[in-house]
Amino acid sequence: MSKIPAADFLKKACVLILCAAAAWLASLPLGRIAGLQNETAKGSLQIRLDSSLGSGMLVGLLGGYGALLSDFAWISAYLAWERKDSPKCLAAIDLAVALDPEMSQFWIQGARMIAYDMPHWKIAQLNKINGAAPSEEVKNAVHRRLTLEALRFLDRALKIMPDDQDIIAEKGQMYLNRLDDYAHAAECYGKIMKISKDPPVFVRRIYAGCLEKLGRDAESIAVLEDLLKILEKDEPLYPIITKQISSLKEKQKAAGLGGKSLEGN
């Protein structure tokens, strides 16, 4: 078994220490700007999540050690998440993606923390401060503002990886689950339909559902009919899609008859 020369070992150790120090220095401004604060007396929320040191510069500075240090930053984010410490969690998330900007799962998981977890922390904080639970209006405002922040965070990821289907799908799910925004969700899933040679079944179905919600029944039928072509007739999903297409066509027919009836009157 070959031994690593002492000089080479010390050199690598020094480089690692310097890289860690650089990452620590880069993280200092993040803790100051990743704060949660009340925007109004009603408790609406405003947060900032930006890296003061460009990710390209940081990656160039750290070279091959960026991914390793990114893992440590992510562990720090997770520990802060366990403590429900929003500012430290946000700063660590931002540092993790700055150190390894092409790690899509850090972007996705970070966005989920912001949209799905942090609103509950903020509401609990407001409850503790005020001695009473915030109104539904305030709760809704907190959820909405943090969801929008999570979407902006994912937009940052898409500037680096514009065709990452997992990130695009995550955006679409947030528009659906958090905002009931079918128009923007349709844009997300429609983009996957365009860039994917063989879009996943779930993408096709959700896209068709969004189109139906938007009153674009003909487009929804076209998407479902294309899906039907790739399904085997003995698959459990086949009769479900067939029934869905029939229902949409009946809806179209009824709408057409209704229009003629109105014209006749």
N, C-alpha and C positions, 0 to 999 in steps of 0.2 A: 504494500500500500504506500503510494507516494505521499510525501509530506509537503505541505505548503510552506515555502520559505518564509522565515519570520518577517523579512522586510516587505514581502508581498502582502502578507497578512496585515501588517501594521498599516500599509498604504491603503488597503481596502477598508480597514476599520476607520481610518481617518476620513476617507471619502464618505463613508456612511454617516459618521458623526456630523460632518459638515452639511450633508444633505438634510439630515434631521434638523439641524439648526436653521437651515434655510427655510424648511417647511414651517418651523415654529415661528420664525420671524414673519413669514408670509401670512400666518394665521392671526397675528395680533390685531390688525385693523378689522378683521372680520368680526371679532367678538364685540367691537364697538358699534358696528353698523347693523348686526343681525339682531336687533331688538324688537320687542313687541310693545306697542304703546297705544293708549286710547287716543282716537282722533277727535272724538266729541264726548260730551258729557253722557251721551247715550251708550257709549262703549263701543262704537265702531272701531275697526281695527286697521292699522296700517303697519306693514312690515317692509323691510328692505332686505334683499338677499343678493348681494353682489360681491364679487371678488375684486379686491383692490389691485391685485397683481394678476395680469392676464395669464390665462392657462397656458398659452403657447410659450410665454417667457419662463413660466415655472417649470414646464416639462423640459424645455431646453436646458435650464439650469441644473435639473436633477438627473437628466439622462435616463438610464435604465433603472434608476432607483425610484422613479416616480410611482410605478405601480405598487411597489412594496410599501412605500410611505402612504400611498392612498389607502391601502388596506388598514394601516394603523389609524389613519384619520377616520375611516368608516367605523372601526371599533369604537373610537371615541364618540362618534355620532350615536352609535347604538347605546352606549353607556349613558349618554345624556338623554336619549329617548326613554330609557328605563326610569330615569329620575324625573322625567317630564320637564326637562329644562330646555325650553324652546330656544333661547338665544345661543346657548352652547351647542345644541343639536344642529341648528341652522348653520352656525359657523363651521362645524366639523363636516357637515354635508358639503358645504360649498368648497372647503379645502380638499375633500376627497375627490370631487369631480374636477377641481383645478389640477390636481396632481395626476389624475388619470382620466382625461376628458372623454375617452372612447369607451369607458366602462358603462354601458347602457343601464345595467341593473342598479348602479348607484344613483343614476338620474331618476329611474323609475321608482325605486324604493324611497328615495328622498322626497319625491313629489307626493307619494302616498302618505308619508309621515306628515307633510305639511297640510295636505287636504283632508285626511281622515282622522288624524290623531290630535294635531295641535289645536284645532277648534275646541275640542273637549277640555284641553288643558287651560285654554284661555277663559272659557266659560266658568270653569271651576275656580280660576283665579279671581274673576269678577265676583263670583259668589262669595268668596272669602273676604274680598275687600269691602264689598257693600253689605255683607251680612244677610243677603237675600239673593235668590236666584234671579238672573237677568230676565228681562221680558223676552217673549218669543221673537219680537222684532230685533232685539240686540243679538240673540242667539243666531238668528238667520243671517244677520249682517256679518257676524264673525265667521260663520261657515262659508258664506259667499266670498268674503275678502280673501280668506286663506286658500280657498279653491282656486280663485283667480291667480293668486301668487304661485300656486303649484303649477298651473297651466303656463305661466310665464317662465317658470323654471324649466319646464319641458321644452318650451320654445328655444331656450338657450341651448338645450341638448340638440335640437333639430338643426340649429345653425352649424353644428359640428358634424352631425350624422343625419342629413336631411331625408334619407330614405330608410331609416331604421323603423321597420314595421311595428316592433314592440312598443316603441316610444309613441308612435302615431296612434296605435290602438289604445294605449294608456290615456292619451289625451281624449280620444273619443269616449272612453268609458267614464272619464271624469265629467265630460259635458253631459252625458246621460244620467249618471248616478247622482251627481251633485247639483247640477244646474237645470236638469230637464231641458237642455238646449239641443233640440233635434237637428237644427240647421247646421250648427258647428260640428256636431257628432257626425252628420252625414258627410261633411267636408272631409273629416278625418278618415272615415271608412271608405269614402269614395277615392281618396288618394291611394289607399292600400290597393283598392281594386285596379287602379291604373298602373301602379308600379310593380305589382305582383303578377307573375306569369300564371300562377295557380292560387288565387286567393283562398285562404282557409274557409271552411264551411261556416264557421261562426261569424266571420267578417261579412260574408255574403248575406247571411240571415239578418244580422244587425243592420247592415246597410239597407236592406229591403224594408225592414221595420221602420227605420228613420224616414225613408222616402214615403212610406204610407202615412206616417204621422204628419208629414208635410203636405199631404194631399197629392203627391206625385205617384198616383196609383199605377199608371202605365209603366213608369220606370221601375217601380217595385216589382211588377209582374215580370218584366224582362229579366231582372236580376234573379228572381226565383225560378224562372223557366230555364235559365242557363245553369242554375244549381241542379235542377232536376236531371239535366243531361249527364251529369257526372255521378249521380246516385244510382245504385242498383235497386231494382224494383222490390227486392226482399229486405232492403234496409228499413229499419223502423222509422227513419226520417222521411222516407219517400211519400207515404200517404199523408203525412203532416203537411209537407210542402205542397202536395197536390191539392189538398183541401184549402190551404191558404190562397193558392192561385185562383181556385174556383170562387172563393169568397170575395176576392178582390175584383174578379170579373163580374160577379153579380152586383157588387157595389157600383162598378162603373156603369153597368146596364141600367140599374135603378136610377143613377144620377142622370143618365141620358134621357130616360123616359120622363123623369121629373122635369127636365129642361124643356122637353117638347110640350109637356102638359102646360107649363107656365106660358110658353109662347102662344099656345092655342087659346088661352084665356085672354 
